[in-house]
Amino acid sequence: MKEKTNGIKIITARKKLTKRELREERAGYLFVIPNFIGILIFVALPILLSLLLGFTKWNPMQGLQGIEFVGMDNFTDMFSDERLKAALINNLVYTGLYVPISICIAMVMAALLNRFVFFKIPLRLMCFMPYISAMVSVAYIWLILLNPEGGPINSILSALGMSNLPGWFTSSASALGGIIIMSIWHDVGYYMIIFLSTMQGISSEIYESAKVDGAGGIQSFFKITVPMMGPNIFFVSILATMNSFKVFDQINVLTEGGPGYSTNVLVYCIYHYAFKEHNIGYASAVAVLLFAIIFVISMFQVKLKDKVTV
């Protein structure tokens, strides 16, 4: 094998593999190939089909013969689609509140469970339990908790002297807020576990040295813990952003995108057009839009991380 470096040819010989090494190499490929095939069939192919169907108008009830090529019509129709506009705004509001609040609460919970409480293992399990609970079950529980007439939350607010009680899922002014609160409660335990795993790897000697220098607990948290958690915070921010754009179950169970369009988000908008209006072509075009939005946000987060680390 010949390589060229600064105009000088360097001849390198590839080491001849033994029979055992060849068998191990083939075994490695055999382990990778099924995963590659699965990604190709269940990820790459659906993405490609969604892109192609985005240029068509198709009612699946009419079979494959009902596919009609419409060019860019689906994408141009998005500019006048009030449902889609509301879904986009609601999703951005949801992401803008859900992501930072979840990260802040998860970090505080992780710090408390790491240093300042007894019965750490049972408490960690209690905090993580909501995440492994089915979202449909959680949604029905929160539907009871946030019942505007006699629900526990409104009863507590009323006892505290609040007169203008929120209607939660029955009011367009508070329905999205109720969805965000419930989603944070459900997911924050998972983010906490990720932060906690890193906090446990930070040497206690660093905190002891900071304490000797006169730093308090809050100063140590912001000057030591947060900077050392940088990669984890970045990872959780991407994970939380992806989750915020996948929100569907709680909205489908609790509000079905209402009242009005107040809780309509992009994934539920895709579901509505695909399975209620049977317009697969337009739903695929909206799915392409969702993919583009997530891609742009992810690239922005990666660029931001590179600038911060540099």
ABEGO torsion letter per residue (X at the ends): XBBBBGGBBBBBBBBBBBAAAAAAAAAAAAAAAAAAAAAAAAAAAAAAAAAAAAABBBBAAAEAAABBBAEAAAAAAAAABAAAAAAAAAAAAAAAAAAAAAAAAAAAAAAAAAAABBGAAAAAAAAAAAAABBAAAAAAAAAAAABABGBAAAAAAAAAGBABBBAEAABAAAAAAAAAAAAAAAAAAAAAAAAAAAAAABBAAAAAAAAAAGBBAAAAAAAAAAAAAAAAAAAAAAAAAAAAAABAAAAAAAAGGOBEAAABBAAAAAAAAAAAAGBAAAAAAAAAAAAAAAAAAAAAAAAAAAAAAX
